[in-house]
């Protein structure tokens, strides 16, 4: 009889423990909220790792290929990790790209366009967000229309216009449109600034106007200093897109030897293809291309490595993630 009572007591007291254990296990696996459980986090990490691998794999292949010598290139067992490091392909890529000159041109054009687009697009975005002027909605619709219009539809009139100005085979067709908020992705940058200025409280402007500040003083002394997040986003977008742009430089600078890196890479690939047609394919063509590609993407990677924290915060504050 005592044994039966003892078993009954054990079952009676083990049931709450078992229930608490089940509740604790469920909270750990599923979480009290939908995005707090272990299963959800493992699923998110799996997606993020797969997505990161898609982007990192080409860079890893580029790095491992450009440091292979002839023995590693001909060895079928060497795929990712070479047995020795060879930096001769980097030297060949530097020479074929004319890297010093092309880097200076790319940096000058990209920085100039980025700074000019930040200023002009900020002014236009502030006007669309805060000011009242005739046909405001009509001009904003025109802005949206320029954003969705493909550049191939306007490139021929632009070439004819810049040819009349005598700007073909110069940098002016790439820099001058940025003064007026145009250029590569200019409409998008105006929209970003408009979205940001629309979220700021009106009391800031009202207080400045009470103190007698004009519209320009309100913009440059009050609104622009607090828009650092939008400025960082627009500057980085403009810099990287102009750095990597091949279409516009190829249209306006097709007859000059002083070209940015995007055109130099295309000419390098063309010269290697011509050599392959004359002397046959070479095992060094691909490593040289990988080395040249690495030299081109290295400056934007360095810029992003130092500014990624402000860039992510700026994207969140400007509403691009909504």
N, C-alpha and C positions, 0 to 999 in steps of 0.2 A: 504493500500500500504506500509506503514512504517513497519507494522508487517511482511509482506512478505520479505521486504528487511532485516530486523533484523534476521529472520530465515536463510536467505541465507548467511548472514555474519557469523552467528554462525556455520553453516555447513562448510563454507569455512575455518574458522579458527580451527575447531575441527578436521578436517581430518589430518593435520600434527601431531597433538598431538596423535591421535589414531595410526598413523603410527609409531611414535617414541615409543609409549607404546608397540606396537607389536614387534618392533625390540629389545627393551630392554628386554621384556619377553623371546623372542627367545634366546637372548644372555645368559640370566640367566639360562634357562632350558637346552639349547643345547650347549651353549658356542661358543665363536669365534673360538676355536679349538676343535677337537674331544674329547679331554680328559679334558676339562675345564668346561663342563656344569654340572648343578645340577643333571640331570638324570643320567649321566655317573658316577658321584661320588656316588650317592645313590646306583647304581648297583654294583660298586666296593666295597663299604662298606658292602653291603649285602653278597657278595661272601666272603669277608674277615672274617666277623662275623661268617658265616656258617663254613668256614674252621677252624677258631680258635675254634669254639665249638666242632668240631670233635676231636681235640687234647686235649682240656681242659676238656671235659666231663669225660674221664676215670680218670684223675687226681682228679677231684672233687669227683667222686664216690669213689676213693681210700681213700681220706682224710675223707669223711663222714662215710665210712664203718669202718675204723680202730679205730674210737673213739666211737663206739656204744657199750653199755653194753648189757647184756642179755635182759633186758626189751625192749630196743629199737630194738634189733634184732628180737624179737618175735612179736613186734607190727606192723601189716601190714600198719598202717597209717603213720609210720615213714619211709620215703624213702630217702630224701636228708638231712634234718636238724634234727639231734638227739635232744631229749629233755634234755639230759645231756651228758657231756663229760667223757669218760673213757679211760685212758691211759695204762691200764694193757696189752692190746694187743701189744703195742710197747715194753713193758718190755719182754713179751714172745718172740717176734720176735728177740730182741737183744740177748736173751739167746740162742735161737735155731739156729740163724745164727752164733753164736760165733763172734759177730760183730767186736769186737776190733781186733782180729787176722785176720779175713777175710778182714776187711777194710785196715789194714796195708799191706797185701799182694797185694790187688787190687791196692792200691795207689802206691806201690813200682813198680810193674810191669808196670802199665799204664804210670807213669811218666818216667820210664827208657826207655821204648819203644818209647814214644813220643819224648824225647830228642834225642835219637839215630837216629830215623827216620828223624827228622828235619835235622840233620847234614849230614847223608849219602845221603838222597834223594836230599838235596840242592846241594851237590857236583855232583851227577849224573845228576840232571836237568840242572845245569850250563854247564856240559860237552856236553850234547845233544844240548843245545841252542847256545853255543858260540865256542866250540872247534871243530877242525877237526881231526878226527882219522880214522884209517882204518875200513871199514865195518860199518860206523856210521848208515846208514839207516837199515842195516841188524839187528844190535843190538837194534835199536829202534823198529823194527817190533817184535823182540823177547820180548821186554818189553811190547808191546801191547798184545802179545799173553799170557804172564803171567797175564795180567790184566783181560782178558776175560776167562781164564781157571778156572773152578770151583775148589775150594780147595779139594773137595772129590776125584779129580783125582790124587792128589799128596800127600794126607795125609798118605797113606800106606807106600810109600818109605821114607817119612820123619820119620814115627814112627820107621821103621827098622833102619834108619841111626842114630837117636838119641838113640835108644836102644843100638847100638854098642858103642856109646860114653858114655853110662851109665848115660844119662840125663833124662830118664823117671822118672816121679814123682818128677821132679825138675822144677825150673822156667827158666832154661837155654833155652829150646826149644822156649820159648816165647820171650826172650830178645836177644839172640845171632843173630837170623836172621835180626833183626833191624839194627845191625851194618853194614850190607852189603846192606841196602836199601830194604830188603825183609820184611817179616812179614806181618801183616794184612794190606791190601790195600797199600802196599809199592809202587807198580807200579803207582797207581793213584797219589801219592804224588810226584813222580818223574815228572809226566806229568804236575802237577800244577806248580812246580818250573820251568820246561822248558818253559811253557807258560809265566810265569812272566818274566824270564830273557830274553826271546825273545823280549819283549816289551821295554826293556831299551835301551837307546841310546849307540851306539858303541863308541862315543867320550869319555865316562868315562874310558873304557878300554884302548883306545889309549893314553889318557893323562897319565895314570898310567904306561903304557909300555914305553912311552918316558922318564919317570923319572927313568926307570930301574927296575920296579917291575916285579917279576916273575908271572907265572900263578897262583900259590897258594897265593901269596901276593895280587894279583888283586882280587881274589875271597874273601879272608878273610878280607881284609882291605877296599875294595871298594864295591863289589857287595853284599856281605852278610849283611853289616850294613844297606843298603837301601832296603832290602827285608823283612822288618818287617811285612808287610801285609801278604805276602805268608807264613812267619814263623808262624804267629798267626793262620792262617787257617789250616795249616798242623798239628800244635801242637794240636789244639782243636779237629780236626777230629781224629787224632791218639789216643789221650787220651780217648775220649768218646767211640770210637769203641773198643778199647782194654778193657776199663772198662766194657762194656756191652757184650763182647765176651764170648760165652759159648762153641763154637765148639772146638777151639784149646785147651783151658784148659781141657776140658773133654777128649780129645784124649791123652794128654801128662801127665795129673795129676790125672788119674783115681784111683790110688792106694794109695793116701796119704790123711791124715786128714787135712793138712794145705792147704787150697784151697782158691781161691778168692771168692768174693761175688756172682758172677754168678753161681758158682758151689754150694755154700752154699744154695742159694735159691732153686735150683733143689733138693738138699738133704732134705731141709725143706719140700717141697711139697711132696716128696716121703714118709717121715716119717709121715706126717699128713694123707696121703692116707692109709698107713699101719695101723695106729691107727683107721681109719674109718672102715677098713675091720674087725678089731678085736672087737672093742667096739661099732661099729655103727657110723653113721655120727654125727658130732658135729656142733653146730651153731657157734662155735668160730673158725673153720678152715678158713673160708673166711676172717674174720677180721685180723687174724694173717698173712695170705698171703698178704693182702693189706698193713699191717704195714711193713712187710719185703720188699715188692716192693718199698714202699715209702722210706725206709732207704737206698735202693740201688740207687735210682734215685736222691736222695737229693744232694750228692756231685757234680755230673755234672750240676745240676740246679744252684747250688751256683756258680760254675765256670763260667757258661754261663751268669749268672746275672751280674757278674763283667766285663766280656769281650765281651759282645754282640755287643757293639758299634764298637770295633776294628775288631771283627769277620765279621760284615756286610761290613765294609769298605774293609777288606781284600778279601772277596768274590768278590766284585765289581772290585777290582784292579787286581786280578789274572785271570780274564776272565771266571770264572765259570758260570756267568750269561749270557754269550753270547750264 
